[in-house]
Amino acid sequence: MSKMFEQTAINSMVLSNRFVRSATWEGMAANDGAVTPGLVDTMVDLAKGGVGLIITSHAYVRPEGQAGPWQLGIYKDELIPGLRGMTKAVHDCGGKIVLQLAHAGRFAPGKLTGQTPLVVSEEPGKAYHEITDQDIRELVAAFADGAGRAKAAGFDGVQIHSAHGYLLSQFLSPVFNRRRDAYGGDIQNRSRIHMQVYKAIREAVGDDYPVLIKLNCSDFTDNGLTLEDSLQVGRLLAGIGLDAIELSGGLLTNSKLSPSRFGIKTEEDEAYFKEEARHFKSAVGIPLILVGGMRSFSVAERLVEEGVADNISMSRPLIREPNLINRWQSGDRSRAKCISDNSCFKAAMSGNGVCCEVKNKKS
């Protein structure tokens, strides 16, 4: 049997295989962030399709942290019953599901939220609110409260979103963080809020509950987060009990080196963070999930066999083929059908939910 179909564990959570559905904005939640039947159906399709672990789209922990329309929320107790229905549906199919906790920071559209976006450092000439010490305390509490709601709703764990230029990623990146207080300067200061968020979450959910983070290995931009600094963040978090890291990279503002790159046509184009992952795997002694352009079973298997990563995470291929993992396990190991054109998000932006336009045209 391939190593890809072995059981793995993250804290108390046992996974049936090494494949993870990386957090993907579905554009299917209600206006207030509540779960909808369409969102439940999407998660069920992934569970039935054989994905070992589903990570939800980024769920905003406070109203002003909403990144876009029809985004999942975790900011109030009234959302728990709908979320509980979604986790039950996944569990009834034998799946595991983790909720991603997020805040968009400067990328929150004020026109949508009706509130002034929060920024790590002042940006002259723009209608932003620079985060104060009191704001930081409230943000830390919001992440912890969100984790508590996720546990109450039956999620198998939570993931802290600190990648792609969202709020916690903004703290790590000198591009956005020009603070001169305890949260700016060297990487220990820039990651201070991460330690506080993690500790507050851990206190809210207990020692046995899986807590993961999605982390940029690098921003791949001038004056951005470097691999060296990211490694230090990973070591610091592992040292205080973090259970796993999902490694990504790039910023929303960098189209060429973005998290969702175009034109992945060959095996050489795949796994575009694999070299950074090698450094992480040797330096940080907790499970490593690698995302970024996976399209071939052979590439995923080789990365695990070589010890580059423990689990392999995908997003766009599972939009086109929710049953991809079952297909691979059945013996059809041909490449994922995703052509990496990012057209799948156009439907979500129009309010119809994320879907593969190429597949729909052919059907």
MOWO-V18734 format. One record per backbone hydrogen bond with DSSP energy under -0.5 kcal/mol. CO is the residue of the C=O (numbers start at 0). NH is the residue of the N-H. If there is no record, write none. Layout:
co=CO nh=NH
co=CO nh=NH
//
This chain:
co=1 nh=4
co=2 nh=5
co=3 nh=17
co=7 nh=14
co=9 nh=12
co=11 nh=13
co=12 nh=9
co=12 nh=14
co=14 nh=7
co=17 nh=311
co=18 nh=51
co=18 nh=52
co=19 nh=21
co=19 nh=313
co=20 nh=54
co=23 nh=25
co=25 nh=353
co=29 nh=32
co=32 nh=72
co=33 nh=29
co=35 nh=39
co=36 nh=40
co=37 nh=41
co=38 nh=42
co=39 nh=43
co=40 nh=44
co=41 nh=45
co=42 nh=46
co=43 nh=47
co=44 nh=48
co=45 nh=50
co=46 nh=49
co=48 nh=325
co=52 nh=20
co=53 nh=55
co=53 nh=97
co=56 nh=99
co=57 nh=59
co=58 nh=101
co=59 nh=73
co=61 nh=64
co=62 nh=65
co=64 nh=103
co=67 nh=70
co=69 nh=28
co=71 nh=59
co=75 nh=78
co=76 nh=79
co=78 nh=82
co=79 nh=83
co=80 nh=84
co=81 nh=85
co=82 nh=86
co=83 nh=87
co=84 nh=88
co=85 nh=89
co=86 nh=90
co=87 nh=91
co=88 nh=92
co=89 nh=92
co=89 nh=94
co=90 nh=93
co=95 nh=53
co=96 nh=155
co=96 nh=156
co=97 nh=55
co=98 nh=100
co=98 nh=158
co=99 nh=58
co=100 nh=160
co=101 nh=60
co=102 nh=166
co=103 nh=106
co=104 nh=107
co=107 nh=109
co=108 nh=111
co=108 nh=112
co=109 nh=113
co=116 nh=128
co=118 nh=130
co=121 nh=123
co=122 nh=125
co=125 nh=127
co=127 nh=129
co=128 nh=118
co=131 nh=135
co=132 nh=136
co=133 nh=137
co=134 nh=138
co=135 nh=139
co=136 nh=140
co=137 nh=141
co=138 nh=142
co=139 nh=143
co=140 nh=144
co=141 nh=145
co=142 nh=146
co=143 nh=147
co=144 nh=148
co=145 nh=149
co=146 nh=150
co=147 nh=151
co=148 nh=152
co=149 nh=154
co=150 nh=153
co=155 nh=209
co=156 nh=98
co=157 nh=211
co=158 nh=100
co=159 nh=161
co=159 nh=213
co=160 nh=167
co=161 nh=215
co=162 nh=165
co=163 nh=251
co=165 nh=168
co=165 nh=169
co=166 nh=170
co=167 nh=171
co=168 nh=172
co=171 nh=173
co=172 nh=175
co=172 nh=176
co=175 nh=177
co=180 nh=183
co=183 nh=185
co=185 nh=189
co=186 nh=190
co=188 nh=191
co=190 nh=194
co=191 nh=195
co=192 nh=196
co=193 nh=197
co=194 nh=198
co=195 nh=199
co=196 nh=200
co=197 nh=201
co=198 nh=202
co=199 nh=203
co=200 nh=204
co=201 nh=205
co=205 nh=208
co=207 nh=11
co=209 nh=157
co=210 nh=242
co=210 nh=243
co=211 nh=159
co=212 nh=214
co=212 nh=245
co=213 nh=161
co=214 nh=247
co=217 nh=249
co=220 nh=223
co=224 nh=218
co=224 nh=219
co=225 nh=229
co=226 nh=230
co=227 nh=231
co=228 nh=232
co=229 nh=233
co=230 nh=234
co=231 nh=235
co=232 nh=236
co=233 nh=237
co=234 nh=238
co=235 nh=239
co=236 nh=239
co=236 nh=241
co=237 nh=240
co=242 nh=286
co=243 nh=212
co=244 nh=246
co=244 nh=288
co=245 nh=214
co=245 nh=247
co=246 nh=290
co=247 nh=216
co=249 nh=163
co=250 nh=253
co=252 nh=254
co=254 nh=257
co=258 nh=260
co=262 nh=264
co=265 nh=268
co=265 nh=269
co=266 nh=269
co=270 nh=273
co=272 nh=276
co=273 nh=277
co=274 nh=278
co=275 nh=279
co=276 nh=280
co=277 nh=281
co=278 nh=282
co=279 nh=283
co=282 nh=284
co=283 nh=285
co=286 nh=244
co=287 nh=309
co=287 nh=310
co=288 nh=246
co=288 nh=290
co=289 nh=312
co=291 nh=271
co=294 nh=335
co=295 nh=299
co=296 nh=300
co=297 nh=301
co=298 nh=302
co=299 nh=303
co=300 nh=304
co=301 nh=305
co=302 nh=307
co=302 nh=308
co=303 nh=306
co=310 nh=289
co=311 nh=19
co=313 nh=21
co=314 nh=317
co=314 nh=318
co=315 nh=318
co=315 nh=319
co=316 nh=320
co=320 nh=323
co=322 nh=326
co=323 nh=327
co=324 nh=328
co=325 nh=329
co=326 nh=330
co=326 nh=331
co=327 nh=330
co=330 nh=332
co=339 nh=262
co=341 nh=344
co=342 nh=345
co=342 nh=346
co=343 nh=347
co=343 nh=354
co=344 nh=348
co=345 nh=349
co=346 nh=351
co=346 nh=352
co=347 nh=350
co=354 nh=356
co=355 nh=359
co=356 nh=360
co=357 nh=361
co=358 nh=362
//
